[in-house]
Amino acid sequence: MIKMGTAPVNKNSYYLGLMSGTSADGIDLALVTFDENNKLEHHASYYQAYSDKTAAKITALYCAKNNNPSNNEIDRAFELDVELAQLFAKAISGFLVQEQLSCHDIIAIGSHGQTIRHRPLAKRPFTLQIGCCQTLATLTNIRVIGQFRRKDMALGGQGAPLVPAFHQTIFSENSIKNGSDVFVINIGGIANLTFLPATNKLTVIGYDTGTGNALMDDWFQLHNPNSKTNYDKNGDWAAKGKINDDLLKQLLSDDYFQLAPPKSTGREYFHLSWLKKQLSRVKPITKQDVQATLTAFTAITIIKAIKQHSANNTNTTKVYLCGGGAHNNTLASQINQLLVSENKKYQLLLTNQKGIDSDQLEAIAFAWLAFSYDHKLLSSMPAVTGASKSCTLGIAYFP
């Protein structure tokens, strides 16, 4: 169980979790401690938005036209590698001032970094997260644990998703009499699912279900350049459109949705060029109808994944939503309606109802991954990523 708390008596007992997700909207920080039983306590959070210029630099590296490398990518990527580390360090400095702490109060930073390329199905699979860990450690004078994906990939896994092992420690009910099956659905730029069965006879499953907010955000920004937000707030624009069945069918026909897990994807796959290709195969429709259809697309791919793994027991299945997409009222409503239409009891919840801010779950997870590194806990799940064995994820960088 996780709870919010005040500062612990003992100094030098905090872990900082740092997350910059595929939505490229900003930096999330979470301040966490662990007790003698390894139970965590979340003390405070911090968010620093990226400028439009920084966000554009990040998203420009996700993919290029026709999915080919663009000009000068190496220089741009590794200049941004250092720039993001500097921004991370500045955010951490502001957070420590806010909490009246110093660098000496932090055991380590667990940094995910910023994914700019994820190629799990390449001939020689690779993944790339930037936000230089060594620069971050040097600037903050705090040890950094980062590059969590690489060892899993070296062991033959996809290096993603990373958080199911953490979800298991927080949400699983298989030790509870008459416990429920639990799904944790994180809707960031990409949506991912963790299935935590109520019985040990079934395996924990986790994978990317497909696009989350990425296509909705990209399409909204393209057609609302003067908006005060870079996303469809509350799904209001989508709510004014009508779902187009032909486009929805075309989107759902993509090969990714036929793949069996383990599987993972990213914005280098689901991007505007991909969407425009799908649009070229159907009759012209309005911009708002496209947005409405993209919202339904995200909801339906999530629900299809849930249905595929939901066990046939009589207890209510709990579905926890988190990530930015949990705030999209139109999307959340569609997910709820699709769950209600099933001949099974589902309870749709926010992770806040488990004591975890839905916007902070991943930052908290990376604090846990840093803690797991220090205590040599197994933090990968071969059943999720396809790796040959479990391991302790991460690499340490010292000031």
C-alpha positions as CSV (number, residue, x, y, z in Angstrom):
1,M,0.0,0.0,0.0
2,I,1.2,3.5,-0.8
3,K,0.4,6.6,1.1
4,M,1.2,10.3,1.1
5,G,3.2,11.4,4.1
6,T,5.3,14.1,5.7
7,A,9.1,14.1,5.6
8,P,10.7,11.2,7.5
9,V,12.8,11.8,10.6
10,N,15.9,10.3,9.1
11,K,17.6,12.3,6.5
12,N,19.3,10.8,3.4
13,S,16.4,8.4,3.1
14,Y,14.6,9.6,0.0
15,Y,14.6,8.4,-3.6
16,L,13.6,10.7,-6.4
17,G,11.7,9.2,-9.4
18,L,11.9,11.1,-12.6
19,M,9.7,10.5,-15.7
20,S,9.5,12.2,-19.1
21,G,7.0,10.3,-21.2
22,T,6.1,9.9,-24.8
23,S,3.7,12.8,-24.7
24,A,6.7,15.1,-24.3
25,D,4.8,17.5,-22.2
26,G,7.1,17.9,-19.2
27,I,9.0,16.4,-16.3
28,D,7.4,14.5,-13.4
29,L,9.2,14.1,-10.1
30,A,8.2,12.0,-7.1
31,L,9.8,11.9,-3.6
32,V,9.6,8.5,-2.1
33,T,10.8,6.6,1.0
34,F,10.8,2.9,1.8
35,D,10.3,1.3,5.2
36,E,12.0,-1.8,6.6
37,N,9.4,-4.0,4.9
38,N,10.1,-2.3,1.5
39,K,6.7,-0.6,1.6
40,L,6.9,2.8,-0.1
41,E,5.5,6.2,1.0
42,H,5.0,9.0,-1.5
43,H,5.8,12.3,0.1
44,A,5.6,15.0,-2.6
45,S,5.4,15.6,-6.3
46,Y,6.7,18.2,-8.8
47,Y,5.9,19.0,-12.4
48,Q,7.8,21.1,-14.8
49,A,6.3,21.7,-18.3
50,Y,8.5,21.8,-21.3
51,S,8.6,24.9,-23.5
52,D,7.0,24.5,-26.9
53,K,10.5,24.7,-28.4
54,T,11.8,21.8,-26.2
55,A,8.8,19.6,-26.9
56,A,9.2,20.2,-30.6
57,K,12.9,19.1,-30.4
58,I,11.8,15.9,-28.7
59,T,9.0,15.0,-31.0
60,A,11.1,15.8,-34.1
61,L,13.3,12.9,-33.1
62,Y,10.5,10.3,-32.7
63,C,10.3,9.6,-36.4
64,A,10.9,11.1,-39.7
65,K,9.0,11.3,-43.0
66,N,8.4,7.7,-44.3
67,N,10.0,6.5,-41.1
68,N,13.5,7.2,-42.4
69,P,16.3,9.1,-40.5
70,S,16.2,12.8,-40.9
71,N,19.0,15.3,-41.3
72,N,21.7,15.5,-38.6
73,E,19.8,13.3,-36.2
74,I,22.9,12.3,-34.2
75,D,24.0,15.8,-33.4
76,R,20.4,16.9,-32.6
77,A,19.8,13.9,-30.4
78,F,22.9,14.1,-28.3
79,E,22.8,17.9,-27.9
80,L,19.3,17.3,-26.6
81,D,20.6,14.5,-24.5
82,V,22.6,17.1,-22.5
83,E,20.0,19.8,-22.7
84,L,17.4,17.5,-21.1
85,A,19.8,16.5,-18.4
86,Q,20.2,20.2,-17.6
87,L,16.4,20.7,-17.5
88,F,16.0,17.6,-15.3
89,A,18.7,19.0,-12.9
90,K,16.9,22.4,-12.9
91,A,13.6,20.8,-12.0
92,I,15.2,18.7,-9.3
93,S,16.8,21.9,-7.8
94,G,13.4,23.6,-7.7
95,F,11.8,20.5,-6.2
96,L,14.4,20.3,-3.4
97,V,13.9,24.0,-2.6
98,Q,10.2,23.4,-2.5
99,E,10.7,20.6,0.0
100,Q,13.4,22.3,2.0
101,L,15.9,19.5,1.2
102,S,19.4,19.3,-0.1
103,C,21.2,16.9,-2.4
104,H,22.5,15.1,0.6
105,D,19.0,14.0,1.6
106,I,18.5,12.0,-1.6
107,I,19.9,8.4,-1.8
108,A,19.5,8.3,-5.6
109,I,17.5,9.5,-8.6
110,G,15.7,6.9,-10.6
111,S,15.6,8.4,-14.1
112,H,13.7,7.0,-17.0
113,G,15.0,9.6,-19.4
114,Q,13.2,10.5,-22.6
115,T,12.6,7.8,-25.2
116,I,13.2,9.0,-28.7
117,R,13.5,5.7,-30.5
118,H,12.2,2.2,-29.6
119,R,12.9,-0.6,-32.1
120,P,12.1,-4.0,-30.4
121,L,11.4,-5.7,-33.7
122,A,14.5,-4.5,-35.6
123,K,17.0,-7.0,-36.9
124,R,19.2,-6.0,-34.0
125,P,16.6,-4.6,-31.5
126,F,17.5,-1.4,-29.6
127,T,16.0,1.4,-27.6
128,L,17.3,4.9,-26.9
129,Q,16.5,7.1,-23.9
130,I,18.2,10.5,-23.6
131,G,18.7,12.9,-20.8
132,C,22.3,12.1,-20.0
133,C,22.5,10.3,-16.6
134,Q,26.1,11.3,-16.1
135,T,25.4,14.9,-16.7
136,L,22.4,14.7,-14.3
137,A,24.5,13.1,-11.6
138,T,27.2,15.7,-11.9
139,L,24.9,18.7,-12.0
140,T,22.8,17.6,-9.0
141,N,25.6,15.9,-7.0
142,I,23.2,13.0,-6.6
143,R,23.8,9.4,-7.7
144,V,21.6,8.5,-10.7
145,I,20.2,5.0,-11.6
146,G,19.1,5.0,-15.2
147,Q,19.1,3.2,-18.5
148,F,16.6,0.7,-17.1
149,R,15.7,-0.9,-20.5
150,R,19.0,-2.0,-21.8
151,K,19.8,-5.1,-19.7
152,D,16.4,-6.6,-20.5
153,M,17.0,-6.1,-24.2
154,A,20.4,-7.6,-23.9
155,L,18.6,-10.7,-22.4
156,G,16.4,-10.9,-25.5
157,G,13.5,-8.8,-24.1
158,Q,11.8,-5.8,-25.6
159,G,12.8,-3.6,-22.7
160,A,9.2,-2.5,-22.3
161,P,6.9,-2.1,-20.5
162,L,9.0,-1.5,-17.4
163,V,6.4,-0.9,-14.7
164,P,4.4,-4.2,-14.4
165,A,6.7,-5.5,-11.6
166,F,6.0,-2.3,-9.7
167,H,2.3,-2.6,-10.4
168,Q,2.4,-6.1,-8.9
169,T,3.8,-4.8,-5.6
170,I,1.1,-2.2,-5.3
171,F,-2.1,-3.4,-7.0
172,S,-2.1,-7.2,-6.9
173,E,-4.8,-9.0,-4.9
174,N,-3.6,-12.6,-5.3
175,S,-2.7,-12.7,-1.6
176,I,-6.2,-11.6,-0.6
177,K,-9.0,-14.1,0.0
178,N,-11.6,-13.6,-2.8
179,G,-9.3,-11.1,-4.3
180,S,-10.1,-9.5,-7.7
181,D,-8.4,-9.7,-11.1
182,V,-6.7,-6.3,-11.6
183,F,-5.8,-4.3,-14.7
184,V,-3.7,-1.2,-14.5
185,I,-4.1,0.9,-17.7
186,N,-1.6,3.7,-18.1
187,I,-2.6,6.1,-20.9
188,G,0.3,8.2,-21.8
189,G,1.4,8.9,-25.4
190,I,1.2,5.1,-25.8
191,A,-1.2,3.1,-23.7
192,N,0.0,0.0,-21.8
193,L,-1.7,-2.7,-19.8
194,T,-0.7,-4.7,-16.8
195,F,-2.9,-7.7,-15.9
196,L,-2.6,-9.0,-12.3
197,P,-4.6,-12.2,-12.0
198,A,-6.3,-13.0,-8.6
199,T,-4.8,-16.5,-8.7
200,N,-1.1,-17.5,-8.9
201,K,-2.1,-20.1,-11.5
202,L,-2.1,-17.3,-14.1
203,T,0.9,-15.2,-15.2
204,V,1.2,-11.5,-14.8
205,I,1.0,-9.9,-18.3
206,G,2.0,-6.5,-19.5
207,Y,2.4,-4.8,-22.9
208,D,1.6,-1.8,-25.0
209,T,-2.0,-1.9,-26.2
210,G,-1.3,0.7,-28.9
211,T,-1.6,4.5,-29.1
212,G,-2.8,6.4,-26.1
213,N,-2.8,10.2,-26.3
214,A,-0.2,10.4,-29.1
215,L,-2.4,10.5,-32.2
216,M,-5.1,12.5,-30.4
217,D,-2.6,15.1,-29.3
218,D,-0.9,15.3,-32.7
219,W,-4.1,15.7,-34.6
220,F,-5.4,18.3,-32.2
221,Q,-2.2,20.4,-32.4
222,L,-2.3,20.2,-36.2
223,H,-5.8,21.7,-36.4
224,N,-5.8,23.9,-33.3
225,P,-2.5,25.7,-33.6
226,N,-3.7,28.7,-31.5
227,S,-5.1,26.6,-28.6
228,K,-3.8,27.4,-25.1
229,T,-3.2,23.7,-24.6
230,N,-1.4,21.2,-26.8
231,Y,-4.1,18.5,-26.2
232,D,-7.8,18.1,-26.4
233,K,-8.7,19.1,-22.9
234,N,-11.3,16.8,-21.4
235,G,-11.8,15.4,-24.9
236,D,-14.2,18.3,-25.6
237,W,-13.2,18.6,-29.2
238,A,-13.6,14.9,-29.8
239,A,-17.0,15.0,-28.1
240,K,-18.3,17.4,-30.8
241,G,-17.4,14.9,-33.6
242,K,-18.9,11.6,-34.7
243,I,-17.1,8.3,-34.8
244,N,-16.5,7.2,-38.4
245,D,-16.9,3.4,-38.7
246,D,-14.8,3.1,-41.9
247,L,-11.8,5.0,-40.4
248,L,-12.1,3.1,-37.1
249,K,-12.1,-0.3,-39.0
250,Q,-9.1,0.9,-41.0
251,L,-7.1,1.9,-37.9
252,L,-7.9,-1.4,-36.1
253,S,-6.7,-3.4,-39.1
254,D,-3.0,-2.4,-38.4
255,D,-0.7,-5.4,-38.0
256,Y,0.3,-4.3,-34.5
257,F,-3.1,-5.3,-33.1
258,Q,-2.7,-8.8,-34.5
259,L,0.6,-9.4,-32.6
260,A,0.6,-11.5,-29.5
261,P,2.5,-10.2,-26.4
262,P,5.2,-9.6,-25.5
263,K,5.0,-6.5,-27.6
264,S,5.8,-2.8,-27.3
265,T,5.6,0.2,-29.5
266,G,6.1,4.0,-29.6
267,R,5.5,7.3,-31.3
268,E,8.1,6.3,-34.0
269,Y,5.3,3.9,-35.1
270,F,2.1,5.7,-34.3
271,H,2.5,9.2,-35.8
272,L,0.8,11.7,-38.1
273,S,2.3,10.1,-41.2
274,W,0.8,6.7,-40.2
275,L,-2.5,8.4,-39.5
276,K,-2.6,10.3,-42.9
277,K,-1.9,7.0,-44.6
278,Q,-4.9,5.5,-43.0
279,L,-7.0,8.5,-43.8
280,S,-6.1,8.2,-47.5
281,R,-7.8,4.8,-47.6
282,V,-11.2,6.1,-46.5
283,K,-13.6,8.8,-47.8
284,P,-12.9,12.3,-46.5
285,I,-14.3,13.1,-43.1
286,T,-14.3,16.2,-40.9
287,K,-11.4,17.0,-38.6
288,Q,-13.5,16.6,-35.5
289,D,-14.8,13.3,-36.7
290,V,-11.2,12.1,-37.0
291,Q,-10.6,13.2,-33.4
292,A,-13.7,11.4,-32.2
293,T,-12.6,8.3,-34.1
294,L,-9.1,8.5,-32.6
295,T,-10.5,8.6,-29.1
296,A,-12.7,5.6,-29.8
297,F,-9.6,3.8,-31.3
298,T,-7.7,4.2,-28.1
299,A,-10.7,3.1,-26.0
300,I,-11.4,0.1,-28.1
301,T,-7.8,-1.2,-28.3
302,I,-7.6,-1.0,-24.5
303,I,-10.9,-2.8,-24.0
304,K,-10.0,-5.5,-26.5
305,A,-6.8,-6.2,-24.6
306,I,-8.7,-6.3,-21.3
307,K,-11.2,-8.8,-22.7
308,Q,-8.5,-11.0,-24.0
309,H,-7.0,-11.6,-20.6
310,S,-9.9,-11.2,-18.2
311,A,-10.3,-14.5,-16.2
312,N,-13.7,-16.2,-15.9
313,N,-14.2,-15.8,-12.2
314,T,-17.3,-14.5,-10.4
315,N,-15.6,-11.6,-8.6
316,T,-15.6,-8.0,-9.8
317,T,-12.6,-7.2,-12.0
318,K,-10.9,-3.9,-11.1
319,V,-9.6,-1.6,-13.8
320,Y,-7.4,1.2,-12.6
321,L,-6.7,4.1,-15.0
322,C,-3.7,6.4,-14.7
323,G,-1.6,8.8,-16.9
324,G,-2.7,11.9,-18.8
325,G,-5.5,10.1,-20.7
326,A,-7.3,9.4,-17.4
327,H,-8.3,13.1,-17.5
328,N,-9.9,12.8,-20.9
329,N,-13.5,12.6,-19.9
330,T,-14.7,11.5,-23.3
331,L,-12.1,8.7,-23.5
332,A,-12.8,7.6,-19.9
333,S,-16.5,7.6,-20.5
334,Q,-16.1,5.4,-23.6
335,I,-13.9,3.0,-21.7
336,N,-16.5,2.8,-19.0
337,Q,-19.3,2.3,-21.5
338,L,-17.4,-0.5,-23.2
339,L,-16.8,-2.2,-19.9
340,V,-20.4,-1.9,-18.9
341,S,-21.5,-3.6,-22.1
342,E,-19.6,-6.7,-21.2
343,N,-21.4,-9.6,-19.5
344,K,-19.0,-9.3,-16.5
345,K,-18.6,-7.1,-13.5
346,Y,-16.0,-4.5,-14.0
347,Q,-15.2,-1.6,-11.7
348,L,-13.5,1.4,-13.3
349,L,-11.2,3.2,-10.9
350,L,-8.5,5.8,-10.8
351,T,-5.2,4.9,-9.1
352,N,-6.0,7.8,-6.8
353,Q,-8.5,5.5,-5.1
354,K,-5.6,3.2,-4.2
355,G,-3.7,6.2,-2.8
356,I,-1.6,7.0,-5.9
357,D,-1.9,10.2,-7.9
358,S,-2.7,9.0,-11.4
359,D,-0.3,11.5,-12.8
360,Q,2.6,10.4,-10.6
361,L,2.5,6.6,-10.9
362,E,5.3,6.3,-13.4
363,A,7.6,8.8,-11.5
364,I,7.0,6.8,-8.3
365,A,7.7,3.6,-10.3
366,F,11.2,4.9,-11.2
367,A,11.9,5.7,-7.6
368,W,11.0,2.1,-6.9
369,L,13.3,0.8,-9.7
370,A,16.2,2.8,-8.2
371,F,15.4,1.3,-4.8
372,S,15.3,-2.2,-6.3
373,Y,18.7,-1.6,-8.0
374,D,20.2,-0.7,-4.6
375,H,18.7,-3.7,-2.9
376,K,19.3,-6.1,-5.7
377,L,15.6,-6.9,-6.2
378,L,14.5,-8.5,-9.4
379,S,12.7,-5.7,-11.3
380,S,12.1,-7.2,-14.7
381,M,9.4,-9.7,-15.8
382,P,10.4,-12.1,-18.6
383,A,6.7,-13.0,-19.1
384,V,6.1,-9.3,-19.9
385,T,9.1,-8.4,-22.0
386,G,10.1,-11.8,-23.5
387,A,13.6,-11.7,-21.9
388,S,15.4,-15.0,-21.2
389,K,15.4,-14.4,-17.4
390,S,14.6,-11.9,-14.7
391,C,17.2,-9.4,-13.6
392,T,17.8,-6.2,-11.6
393,L,17.4,-3.3,-14.0
394,G,19.5,-0.1,-14.2
395,I,23.0,1.3,-14.3
396,A,24.5,3.6,-11.7
397,Y,26.1,7.0,-12.5
398,F,28.0,8.8,-9.8
399,P,28.6,12.6,-9.3
